[in-house]
Amino acid sequence: MERNWAGNHEYAGARLERPASLDELAEVVGVAPRVRAIGSRHSFTDIVDSDVLVSLEALPPVFELDAVTRTVTIGGGARYGEVSQALHDQGWALANLASLPHISVAGAVATGTHGSGDTNASLATAVAGLALVDGSGAARSVRRGDPDHDGTVVGLGALGIVTTLTLDVEPAYDVRQDVWTDLPYAAVADHFDEITSSGYSVSLFTDFSGAGFAQAWVKSRAVEAPAEFFGARAATKQLHPDIGVVAEGVTQQGGIVGPWLERLPHFRLEFTPSHGAELQGEYLVPRARALDALDAFRSLRPRFEGLLRVSELRTVAADDLWLSSAYGTDVVGFHLTWVQDEEAVYAVLPDLEAALLPLGARPHWGKCFAATAADLEPLYPRLRDFRALRERVDPDRTFGNAFLDRVIGG
C-alpha cells in the first residue's frame, strides 16, 4: 500500500493512477466516485485519502518562463527543487522557499505552506493563476483578480486537481546564512521585532527547555552579518536544527554567500530531508500574541516531555487568501517536529490547542492537529465563503473525503 513520506499514514485509496496526458487525467476524474491528487507525500494526515489517488508525475513537464510578466507556468506535479534550478539556470528566482525543496509546489500552495521572513507571505501568494480539472473532468482556470482566486489558491485539494500553476518570479539573487547559538528567551521577549527583522528569513529553534533558543538561523540577501546577536554566540560549524543530528544534509551556513535556492531551504535537495520517521505539527499565531504562545508552550512542556524533538519559530506576512493561516494578519508559526508516536502526540494536541486556539492560532492544514470545523470556523472569517465556493464548483463532492468533512464541514 502507498504511504506518506514519514511512513505514519497508509493511504486509503483503492488504486493509484498515473495519467500520462490531460485527456487521461480528465477520464480518470470523470469516472471516479471520489478522487484526490497525491504529490510529494509530505502531509502527515488523511488529507489526501480518497477512493482513487492520482499522481501527476507522468504528465509532460511544463516550464514556461515569461520575462515580461515575470511569471513562470509549471506543471501540477513539479517540485520546488526542480523548478528552482530551472529558474536559476535562466537567471530568475522565487521570492521565498520552504525549509524543504523536495515538496510539490501544488501541495505546498494548497495547504498554505510557507517559509520565513517578516515581509515574506506564504508560498501561495506567489500564485498568479492556476488551472484545474473539475469533477466532471472539464478544465477550469482562475487568475489573480478573478472573484474566485483568493478562495481557490489555498484550496486543500477540495476544488479540483491542479494541472498547472503560474508563479511570480524575480531576478536571481544571493543569500548568506549565519547561525547563532544559545539565544536567551529574555532577549527574544525584549527584542522580538528586532530579531525577526534581522534577516530576510529568520528561524528560531528550541525544545522549550532551558533558558533560551538553541539556534537562530538568519538568512540575508548578501549583506554583512552583525558582529553580535542579542547575547547569542556565533556557531563555529554546520549545525542541524535537531541537536545531535549529523548536519551534512543542511544548506551552507557560516555566512558563505551563495545562490538563493541553496540557502533559503534548510535542507539540501540531494539529501533525504530531515528525519523522515517523524510527525510534524504547526500552529500559526497572530504576531501580536506570539509571546503569549511562547509562554504557553513553555508552561505545557512537561505535558509533551519526550515527544518533541524540536520546534521552529518563523514569521509570515499577512495575505488575502481565504484559507491561508496568515489570512488578514501577520503570524508567527510554531512548527513542531514530534517523535513518530501518533497515539501519544494526538493525546497532547487537545491540551496545546486549548491554550493556543483562544490566542487565534490556526493549525497548518497538512500537519497533525485535532481541531475540527467547529473549532476552526471562528478563526477563518471566509470559511463559509469557501464552503459556498466548493458547493458551486464541486457539488457532487468528487474531491471530498473524511478530512474535509472533519475540518471544513458543510
C-alpha positions in Angstrom: 0.0 0.0 0.0 1.0 3.6 -0.6 2.4 5.6 2.4 3.3 9.2 3.1 6.9 10.4 3.4 7.1 9.9 7.2 5.6 6.4 7.0 3.0 7.1 9.6 0.0 7.1 7.2 -1.2 4.5 4.8 -3.4 6.0 2.1 -6.9 4.6 1.8 -7.2 4.8 -2.0 -8.1 1.5 -3.7 -5.8 2.4 -6.6 -3.2 4.9 -7.7 -3.5 6.3 -11.2 -0.6 7.9 -13.1 -2.2 9.5 -16.2 0.3 10.4 -19.0 -1.9 13.2 -20.5 -4.5 15.7 -19.6 -7.1 13.7 -21.5 -6.2 10.6 -19.4 -6.5 12.7 -16.3 -9.9 14.0 -17.3 -11.1 10.5 -18.0 -9.9 9.3 -14.5 -11.5 12.2 -12.7 -14.7 12.0 -14.8 -15.5 8.3 -13.8 -14.0 8.2 -10.3 -16.6 8.3 -7.4 -14.1 10.3 -5.4 -10.6 11.3 -6.4 -7.7 13.3 -4.9 -4.2 14.3 -6.2 -1.2 12.9 -4.4 2.0 14.9 -4.5 5.3 14.5 -2.7 3.5 12.9 0.3 4.8 15.4 2.9 1.5 15.7 4.6 1.0 13.8 7.9 -2.7 13.1 8.0 -5.5 11.7 5.8 -5.8 15.0 3.9 -5.1 13.1 0.6 -7.2 10.0 1.2 -9.8 9.1 -1.4 -11.2 6.2 -3.4 -8.8 6.9 -6.2 -5.4 8.7 -5.9 -3.9 10.5 -8.9 -0.2 11.3 -9.3 0.7 13.9 -11.9 4.3 12.8 -12.2 3.8 11.1 -15.6 2.3 14.2 -17.2 4.5 16.0 -19.7 6.6 18.6 -17.9 5.6 22.2 -18.1 8.0 25.1 -17.7 7.0 28.4 -19.5 9.0 31.4 -18.3 7.7 34.9 -19.3 10.3 37.6 -18.6 7.8 40.3 -19.5 5.2 39.4 -16.9 7.8 38.0 -14.5 6.0 34.7 -14.2 6.6 31.0 -14.8 4.0 28.4 -15.5 4.8 24.9 -14.2 3.1 21.5 -14.1 0.9 20.4 -11.2 3.4 17.6 -10.3 6.5 19.8 -10.1 8.6 20.1 -7.0 10.3 23.2 -5.7 13.8 21.9 -6.1 13.5 21.2 -9.8 11.5 24.4 -10.5 14.1 26.5 -8.6 17.0 25.0 -10.5 15.3 25.6 -13.9 14.6 29.2 -12.9 18.1 29.8 -11.6 19.7 28.5 -14.8 17.9 31.2 -16.7 18.7 34.0 -14.1 15.4 34.0 -12.2 14.2 33.2 -8.7 11.2 32.7 -6.4 10.9 35.2 -3.6 10.9 32.5 -0.9 11.0 28.8 -0.3 10.0 26.4 2.5 12.6 24.5 4.5 12.4 21.5 2.2 13.0 21.8 -1.6 11.6 18.3 -2.0 7.9 19.2 -1.7 5.5 19.6 -4.5 4.5 23.2 -5.4 0.8 22.4 -5.8 0.7 20.6 -2.5 2.5 23.4 -0.6 0.3 26.0 -2.1 -2.9 24.1 -1.4 -2.1 23.8 2.3 -0.7 27.3 2.8 2.9 26.2 3.4 5.4 29.0 4.0 9.0 29.9 4.5 10.0 32.7 6.9 10.5 36.4 6.9 8.7 39.5 8.3 8.0 40.7 4.7 7.5 37.2 3.2 4.0 35.9 2.8 3.1 32.2 2.3 4.2 30.4 -0.8 0.7 30.5 -2.1 0.8 34.3 -2.5 3.2 33.8 -5.5 0.4 32.2 -7.4 -0.8 34.5 -10.3 -3.0 31.8 -11.7 -3.8 28.1 -11.8 -5.6 25.6 -14.0 -7.7 22.7 -12.6 -9.7 19.7 -13.7 -13.1 19.8 -12.1 -15.3 16.9 -11.0 -16.7 16.3 -14.5 -13.2 16.2 -16.0 -13.5 19.6 -17.6 -10.7 22.2 -17.4 -11.1 25.4 -15.4 -8.7 28.2 -14.7 -8.5 31.1 -12.2 -6.2 34.1 -12.3 -5.3 36.8 -9.8 -8.0 39.4 -9.8 -10.8 36.9 -10.6 -13.5 36.7 -7.9 -12.6 33.0 -7.1 -8.9 33.4 -7.0 -8.4 34.1 -3.2 -10.7 31.2 -2.3 -9.2 28.8 -4.8 -5.4 29.0 -4.2 -5.3 27.5 -0.7 -7.9 25.0 -1.6 -6.9 21.9 0.3 -7.5 19.9 -2.9 -11.2 20.4 -2.5 -11.9 22.3 -5.7 -10.2 20.2 -8.3 -6.9 18.7 -9.4 -4.4 21.4 -10.2 -2.7 20.8 -13.5 -0.6 24.0 -13.8 0.3 26.9 -11.7 1.7 30.3 -12.7 4.0 31.8 -10.2 5.6 35.3 -9.7 9.3 35.3 -10.2 12.1 37.9 -9.8 15.8 38.2 -10.9 18.1 35.7 -9.2 19.8 36.9 -6.0 22.3 35.7 -3.5 21.8 34.8 0.2 24.1 34.2 3.1 23.1 32.1 6.1 24.5 32.7 9.6 23.7 30.6 12.6 23.8 31.7 16.2 23.5 29.5 19.3 22.1 29.9 22.8 19.8 32.9 22.3 18.2 33.7 25.6 14.4 33.7 25.9 14.7 37.1 27.6 16.3 38.6 24.5 13.5 37.2 22.4 10.9 38.7 24.7 12.6 42.1 24.8 13.7 42.3 21.2 11.3 40.1 19.2 10.7 42.5 16.3 14.4 43.3 16.0 15.4 39.7 16.0 12.8 38.6 13.4 13.7 41.6 11.2 17.4 41.0 11.4 17.4 39.0 8.1 15.4 38.3 5.0 14.4 35.0 6.7 14.8 34.1 10.4 14.2 30.8 12.2 14.5 30.2 15.9 14.9 26.6 17.2 14.0 25.4 20.7 12.5 22.5 22.6 11.2 24.9 25.2 13.5 23.7 27.9 16.4 25.6 29.4 16.7 29.3 29.2 16.5 30.0 25.5 16.7 29.1 21.8 19.4 26.6 21.0 19.8 28.1 17.5 18.9 31.1 15.4 19.3 30.8 11.6 19.5 34.2 9.8 19.3 34.2 6.0 20.2 37.6 4.5 20.4 38.8 0.9 24.2 39.1 0.7 24.7 41.6 3.5 27.2 41.5 6.3 26.2 39.7 9.4 26.2 41.6 12.7 29.1 41.1 15.0 26.7 40.4 17.8 23.3 38.8 18.0 21.3 39.7 21.1 23.5 37.7 23.5 23.8 34.6 21.3 27.1 33.0 20.2 28.2 32.6 16.6 28.2 28.9 15.5 31.6 27.5 14.7 30.4 24.7 12.5 27.5 23.5 10.4 24.5 22.6 12.7 21.4 20.6 12.2 18.3 22.2 13.9 17.7 18.9 15.8 20.6 18.9 18.2 23.0 16.0 17.8 21.8 15.1 14.3 24.5 15.0 11.6 24.5 18.2 9.7 25.7 17.0 6.2 22.2 17.5 4.7 21.7 21.1 5.7 22.3 24.1 3.4 25.6 26.0 3.7 26.0 28.1 6.8 28.8 30.2 8.1 28.0 33.4 6.2 29.2 32.0 2.9 27.3 33.8 0.1 25.5 31.6 -2.4 22.5 31.3 -4.7 19.1 31.8 -3.2 18.0 28.2 -4.0 20.9 26.8 -2.0 20.4 29.0 1.1 16.6 29.7 1.6 15.8 26.0 2.3 17.2 24.4 5.4 17.9 21.1 3.7 19.8 20.3 0.5 17.9 18.7 -2.3 20.4 15.8 -2.8 19.9 14.6 0.8 17.0 12.9 2.5 15.2 15.8 4.2 15.1 16.0 8.0 14.4 12.6 9.7 11.5 11.0 7.7 10.4 8.9 10.6 8.7 11.7 12.5 5.4 13.6 12.8 5.0 17.3 12.3 2.6 19.9 13.5 2.4 23.7 13.3 0.3 26.4 14.8 0.4 29.9 13.3 -0.4 32.6 15.9 -1.2 36.2 15.2 2.1 38.1 15.6 0.6 40.2 18.4 0.1 37.1 20.5 3.4 35.3 19.7 5.0 35.8 23.1 1.8 34.6 24.8 2.0 31.5 22.7 5.7 31.0 23.6 4.8 31.2 27.3 2.0 28.7 26.7 4.4 26.2 25.1 7.0 26.6 27.9 4.3 26.1 30.6 3.0 23.0 28.8 6.4 21.5 28.1 6.1 18.8 30.9 3.0 17.6 29.1 5.0 16.7 26.0 8.2 15.7 27.6 9.9 13.1 25.4 7.7 13.7 22.4 9.0 16.9 20.9 12.3 16.8 19.0 12.5 20.5 18.2 10.3 23.5 17.5 10.9 26.2 14.9 9.5 29.7 15.1 9.1 31.6 11.8 7.3 34.8 10.8 4.9 35.0 7.9 3.4 38.2 6.4 -0.4 38.6 6.1 -2.3 37.7 2.9 -5.8 37.7 1.5 -6.2 34.0 0.7 -9.3 32.7 2.4 -7.9 29.5 4.0 -4.4 30.7 4.5 -3.1 30.5 8.1 -2.0 34.1 7.6 -5.3 35.4 6.3 -5.7 39.0 7.4 -2.8 39.1 9.9 0.9 38.7 10.3 1.6 35.4 12.1 4.3 33.5 13.8 4.5 29.8 13.1 5.3 27.4 15.9 6.5 24.3 13.9 6.7 21.1 15.9 8.8 18.1 15.0 7.4 15.2 17.0 8.7 11.7 17.5 6.7 9.2 15.5 4.2 8.1 18.2 0.8 9.1 16.9 -1.2 7.9 19.9 1.0 9.9 22.3 1.2 13.0 20.1 -2.5 13.2 19.5 -3.1 12.8 23.2 -1.4 16.1 23.9 -2.8 18.1 21.0 -6.1 18.9 22.7 -4.2 20.5 25.6 -2.0 22.5 23.2 -5.0 23.7 21.2 -6.9 24.6 24.3 -4.1 27.1 25.1 -3.4 28.2 21.5 -6.7 28.5 19.7 -8.0 31.2 22.1 -4.9 33.2 21.0 -6.1 33.0 17.4 -3.8 30.1 16.4 -4.5 28.3 13.2 -3.1 24.8 12.5 -1.2 24.1 9.4 -3.6 22.1 7.1 -1.0 19.5 6.1 0.3 18.6 9.6 -1.0 17.0 12.8 -3.8 18.8 14.6 -7.0 17.8 16.5 -9.3 20.8 15.8 -12.5 20.3 13.8 -14.6 22.6 11.7 -16.5 23.9 14.8 -13.1 24.9 16.3 -11.8 26.4 13.1 -14.7 28.4 11.9 -14.2 31.4 14.3 -10.5 31.5 13.2 -11.3 31.8 9.4 -13.6 34.7 8.5 -14.1 33.4 5.0 -14.7 29.7 5.8 -18.4 30.0 4.9 -17.5 31.7 1.6 -15.1 28.7 0.9 -17.9 26.3 1.6 -20.2 28.2 -0.9 -17.4 28.2 -3.5 -16.9 24.5 -3.0 -20.7 23.8 -3.4 -20.6 25.7 -6.6 -17.6 24.1 -8.3 -17.8 20.6 -6.8 -21.4 20.0 -5.8 -21.0 16.2 -6.0 -18.0 16.3 -3.7 -15.8 14.4 -6.2 -12.8 15.8 -4.3 -14.3 15.3 -0.8 -13.0 13.0 1.9 -13.2 12.4 5.6 -10.5 15.0 6.3 -12.5 17.8 4.6 -15.7 16.6 6.3 -13.9 16.9 9.6 -12.2 20.3 9.2 -14.3 22.2 6.7 -17.8 20.7 7.3 -20.7 21.9 5.3 
